[in-house]
Amino acid sequence: MSRASYLFTSESVSEGHPDKVADQISDAIVDLFLSKDPEARIACETMTTTQLVVLAGEIRCKGVYENGEWAPGAQDEIEKTVRETVKRIGYEQDGFHWKTFRFENNLHAQSAHIAQGVDASGNKDEGAGDQGIMFGYAANDTPDLMPATLYYSHKILEQMAADRHSGKAPFLEPDAKSQVTLRYEGSTPVAATAIVVSTQHGKGYDQGSKEAELHAYVKSVVADVIPAELLSDETVYHINPTGSFEIGGPDGDAGLTGRKIIVDTYGGASPHGGGAFSGKDPTKVDRSAAYITRYLAKNIVAAGLAQRVTIQLSYAIGVAKPLSLYVDTHGTGTVGDDAIEAAIGKIEKLGGLTPRGIRTHLGLNKPIYQRTAAYGHFGRKPEGDFFPWERTDLIEDLKAAL
């Protein structure tokens, strides 16, 4: 039975958070390779720390890395891509500078034993790039059908980053975190009870009038992002609660690809299968199946078939067809959950939810991933080839299949 009143919290981290720096580098490499070879295989992990970026993982890419050999100039292009990514984020600090950090490229050939299970051959369709379970979620909390706590957490940091890049807030540095706690009545958010923002800042903005300026700025961003009816004199703010935050980013803490999977998805409002997205080409169902489950969930809610829905898919490595499909509308459905499951199976354009079917329907074999690696993979505006899993173009197909 759902609770009548409760508090729920989600967090976000900025593009300058060390783990997000790693995610963006890994996805920049994915985009680089897919721009050269749409059938490239990439599993790129990144580690960042003080004045150091390390790449590791396994790849296969025509014209870049074949038969265990790098193409001329390929490694230089990889390093240039990494440095440009860090430059775009804005790191020009003594402890982490895009121009001077040490760089190691430890990418190597994809395992032949993985390739034989994933690649299509003869009568065998392309198999899943790994085993696993993936979840998709949508709820009518916000116009983009995302949990409101995560949606507002992302938007606060997106606005702060935009102000930093434009020069409106020159006292901000790239690293930041946010957290939003909302009180729900039933399934409706009715009040913001607590807002936490920790942001890296320039010298002196931890005391006196400069600290007051920083706090006032953060509160103004919150007021712009969160609807006025949710804010009140009872909303508690914690802004840089440790006092000082000058040392940040990879100089303040090591960053690793794939450590912010809850930030990337639904802020804890939905189960998570455990697999990260960034650094992986779309044959890896950790990524592509998570995208298709979000796509299905969003279209189900947009079609008015439920107010809230969770979807699970599961796969075995090397096997094309999913092992299971599960739909849960949490008691909000206008039709049975089993009827929705059956309807999904009838929609031919989904290709049976095989890895190839997902990639074909959503158009995933394109360099579209670096944009996903900060401020969430979901709840974004579909634009051209980008964020196709956020489209709501399956509504009529779902209705016709019921």
ABEGO torsion letter per residue (X at the ends): XBBABBBBBBBBBBAABAAAAAAAAAAAAAAAAAAABAABBBBBBBBBBBGBBBBBEBBBBBGABBGGBBBBGAAAAAAAAAAAAAAAAGBBBAABBAAABBBBBABBBBBAAAAAAABBBEABBBBBABBEBBBBBBBAABAAGBBAAAAAAAAAAAAAAAAAAAGABAABBABBBBBBBBBBBEABBABBABBBBBBBBBBGAABEAAAAAAAAAAAAAAAAABBAAABBAABBBBBGAAGBBABBEAAABBBBBGAAAAAABAGGABBBAGBBABGBBAABAAAAAAAAAAAAAAAAAAAGABABBBBBBBBBBGBABBABBBBBAGGABABBAAAAAAAAAABAAAGGGBAAAAAAAAGABBBAAAAAABGEABGBBBBEABGAAABBAAAAAAAAAX
